[in-house]
Amino acid sequence: MEKTIKWLIPQILVFFILGFKAKIFLAFLFIIIHEFCHFVVAVKIGVNVQNFKVHPLGTTLEISEYDELSPKEEILICIAGPIANIIMVLIFFCIKKYINIDFINNCIEINLVLGIFNLIPAFPLDGSKILKAILSRKMLYKTAYGITIIISYIISILFIALFFLELYIHNLNLSLILAGIFIIYTTYKEKERIMYIIMSDIIRKRKRLLKNKYIENKFLSVYYKQELLYILGLVDKNKFNIFYILNEEMKLLYTLSEDEVLEALKIYGNITLEEYVDIKSS
C-alpha cells in the first residue's frame, strides 16, 4: 500500500502570499473539494483506493501500489483537482451574472488561484506529478524524475528570490520564503525515493507477470566499467529489463537481468560490472 500525501501547507501559504488572509477558511473548503476530486477520479478509473483522510496538515490518499500506475492514470488522477477548480470558476462566473456579491467573487478568485497554483511543477503540487508522468512516457523513469526534481528546486529558489526582492523594497512577506523552504524540503525527500521506487518496481513486476501471464522485455547493452547503481537507473519501470555487458571490443561478457542487479547490490554493494563479471566467472 502506498500513501500519497498532499500537503495543504503550500496551498495555504499561497493565499497568505496573495493577501487572502480573510478568505482562508473558504479557501480551505475548496482545497478539500480539490483533493476529493483526486479521490473520485482514482476510484472511477479502477485504482484500488484503500482510504481517503483529511487532517490539519493535509490529505492522505492511500492507493494500493501507487507507483504501478501508468503515466496516463497518474495524469488523470493528478489533473482532476485543478480541472475541478477551473470548472468551479466557470460555474461561479455564470452565477455572478445574476448574483454579483463578494462571496461569489471570492469563490472565483480562490478557485482560479488553486487551479493555477497546483499546476506549478514543484513538489508536492499536482504539476510536478503531471510533468513527471508526461516525461516518463518519453524517457527513462529516473531521468524524468530527475528533471522534475531540478525544476522543483528552481521554482523553490524563485520563491526565495522573490522574498528577498520584496524585502529589498521594504515589504516583508515571510510566506514566500516559507513556501520556498517547504518545496526544497519535499523535493529533497522525493529525491531520496527515486532508487527505492525503482527497486520496488522490480519486485512488483513479478506480481504483474503472475497476474497478466506476460510482461514486455527491454534489452540494453552497457559498458562493463559502469557500476550496478548506474544499471539500476536504466531500468524501465514498465518492462522486464535485460542488460548485455560489453567490453571495449564490443564482446559480450555477461547477460544481466534486473532482478539479478538487485541481488548483486544486496550481496556485493555498488561494485562495477567488471568486478561482478569476474566474481561470476571465478
Sequence and secondary structure as in RCSB ss.txt:
>XXXX:A:sequence
MEKTIKWLIPQILVFFILGFKAKIFLAFLFIIIHEFCHFVVAVKIGVNVQNFKVHPLGTTLEISEYDELSPKEEI
LICIAGPIANIIMVLIFFCIKKYINIDFINNCIEINLVLGIFNLIPAFPLDGSKILKAILSRKMLYKTAYGITII
ISYIISILFIALFFLELYIHNLNLSLILAGIFIIYTTYKEKERIMYIIMSDIIRKRKRLLKNKYIENKFLSVYYK
QELLYILGLVDKNKFNIFYILNEEMKLLYTLSEDEVLEALKIYGNITLEEYVDIKSS
>XXXX:A:secstr
 EEEEEESHHHHHHHHHTT GGGHHHHHHHHHHHHHHHHHHHHHTT  EEEEEEETTEEEEEETTGGGS HHHHH
HHHHHHHHHHHHHHHHHHHHHTT   HHHHHHHHHHHHHHHHTTSSSTTSHHHHHHHHHHHTTS HHHHHHHHHH
HHHHHHHHHHHHHHHHHHTT   HHHHHHHHHHHHHHHHHHHHHHHHHHHHHHHHHHHHHHHS   EEEEEEETT
SBHHHHHTT  TTSEEEEEEE TT  EEEEEEHHHHHHHHHHH S BHHHHHHHHH 
